[in-house]
């Protein structure tokens, strides 16, 4: 019997009334492994209602108790992370070590949330005016929605829900229907950690579920990660319904290599950042900008390394380990292959063709190996569009200024990197580049949890980045209380005064 992947409501699986389902596949074999239920409007309303009911008590729970639950979740996840990694590999396709890395980066935000009391405390000013005290506080929003993508079914939700929960909110998590099982496993682990029923619910589904979150008057905020067209839709729709929104969109991350760079280090970084997780990362390097005269040497080193990569089923327990798994679906694999054809047709030099890959083990999956283009130009589709696959394009330029212009002129501004041994050049790049996250000799500059994650330009809709102190402020709202307590030992002062209050 095919596994039925359900919602999670009131601390237990919930089937709902909808009869619509979607196939969930193992990308390494192409076989259907489960059916995920797709919520209708009634199902979505039931999930949101559960969260709303639970949010009142959880918001009134002491900060000490909330952080104890977060810490208990941290301990359970550390002990059982291999289980979650296996689920991710089975439904997404990334190799086991990469899945463990994803969990580790998400766990950083859980650990950050364990220290949230310091960030939730307000300020106090005694005698701001005569006999008047002022203090500030931060309150939870109530119910918040998290809409997460297929490429990081554990890490991306963990960018949001640890902070949202620690701050006193209830969370409705809408995972991708392509790999939905990780969300249920995580929800069950939260229950084991002591989170009250209803405080974290899981809403499975497609656009119907998304629209329900965007339009519900009971959902106060939306956190989204996905493609820019969908991010723009989420931002418009949620904002129109009075919600605060952080919608993280697409990327086309450039890696600039200056002539003085360590070319072996740069080549290793380009391969790792370009082909890890089959390029299905919003922080993947998809464009390498080689500042002449190093392009020939650098491309040769990247090609040599690329040809050594082993592509195959990440679940393998015998034989040689594999470096890269399949793409998530057949449709996505074919889309990426279409970009390879487009690059060839446009005149780019195809140095390594991933369409010829021979995977280790299973052969029936959605395979496309590491692909390397040289002599790519900015007018080509492979340069302009977010491919989201294992395709690395090399653009050759004559100067730092030309490289900088390429990065700054692109519509996306998520992440970028520069490889150089010149500290002055790196410092200048930090100041000049119009991108949200910058790496200096670091190809994937995902910030640690106590800094914020987010891009510029069309890579972010809304003005608040993920996690860090920006995340705490996103999931709370401020109150300022001005109070006066008459001293019974003193003469009462009052009377009518219609003028604007003054601070004397």
Buried (B, 14 or more C-beta within 10 A) or exposed (E): EEEEBBBBBBBEBBEBEBEBBBBBBBBBBBEEBBBBBBBBBEBBBBBBBBBBBBBEEBBEBEBEEBBBBBBBBBEBBEEEBEEBBBBBBBBBBBBBBBBBBBBBBBBBBBBBBBEBEEBBEEEEEEEBBEEBBBBEBBBBBBBBBBBBBBBBBBBBBBBBBBBBBBBBBBBBBBBBBBBBBBBBBBBBBBBEBBBBBBBBBBBBBBEBBBBBBBBBEBBBBBBBBBBBEBBBBBBBBBBEBEBBBBBBBBBBBBBBBBBEBBBEBBBBBBBBBBBBBBBBBBBBBBBBBBBEEBBEEBBBBBBEBBEEBBBBBBBBEEEEEBBBBBBBBBEBBEBBBEBBEBBBEBEBEBBBBBBEBEBBBBEEBBBBBBBBBBBBEEEBBBBEBBBBBBBBBBBBBEEBEBBBBBBBEBEBBBBBBBBBEBEEBBEBBEEEBEBBBBBBBBBBBBBEBBBBBBBBBBBBBBEBBBBBBBBBBBBBBEEEEEEEEEEEEEEEEEEEEEEEEEEE
